[in-house]
Amino acid sequence: MSDAMERWSNDQVALVDLIDRVIGGGVVISGDVVIGIAGVDLVYLGLRLVLAPAHEVEESVALRRRSA
Amino acid sequence: MLLYAVVPPDATAPDGKGLASPRLETIRSALAAMIVEECPDRLHGTNEESRTFAEILCRLATTTPLLPIRFPTMLTTRSAVLAELQANETGWSKRLAELRGLSEVVIRAKWPDPNGELDAASRRSGTSYLESRAAALRRGDASIAEISELVRDWARDLKVLPSQQGIRIACLVADADIPLLRDAVLGWQQVGDHGQVVVGGPWPPFSFVVDQEAESA
């Protein structure tokens, strides 16, 4: 592979890693949701919103199953 | 509102466009601030959006310490952003101070066509496939151990990231040490059969926004 091709390939790999970190790393914001009807609060949900690349979620689920 | 990053309370949003609007804004509490963008439309989460978001964050990281927020996180109102800031500002402020002057680099080592080797082995026999798979895992573990040892002098923290091909290690490194770490890793690549090795970064500390040791203690 020529130097230019190798640099281009490495840049692409690094870009993929950067995008992976943007959607798989970082601060996870937690939130609370109250579901109500006609102004009456019925259900309270404490939420932890987690967005992650599919392969990380699959790995986490597999780990949990193994430890259960 | 689309959330970009937690920053110190005296930081300001950089000039330039956001993903969907002409400018970014800063919402402040006493101990921390958040860089946000008024973003009325639903985002599609495309590669292009992720890339633009990453570029904005990387630019911002050259001007201030920051904790990146996972993309795409949105809150509906300014008051919701402020409430989130006020609820977490003590922890975020402490972590921002700990991460000042540190960046993330990701080291990836990838061997030529590992799936091709596995396919060929699986055609021979089940045992052959399992042996080939075990050899690939051992090679990955050995590389992780070697790289961890190699970067020990510069990496303040390490995290092995999930990877479909080869291995990936995120390192938290002082900005001044990044060239030394990069040279050491690329030198390591040249002296052995380590496949394609790429050192990505410096980037904001995506993998280190939480102090894992403190959290698990």
Interface residues (C-beta under 8 A of the other chain):
Chain A: S9 N10 V13 A14 L15 D17 L18 I19 D20 R21 V22 I23 G24 G25 G26 V27 V28 I29 G31 L49 L51 P53 H55 E56 E59
Chain B: L3 V6 G45 N47 S50 R51 F53 A54 L57 C58 L67 P68 I69 R70 F71 P72 T73 L75 E84 W92 E104 V106 R108 K110 L161 P162 Q164 R168 A170 Q196 V198 V199 G200 G201 W203 F206 S207 V209
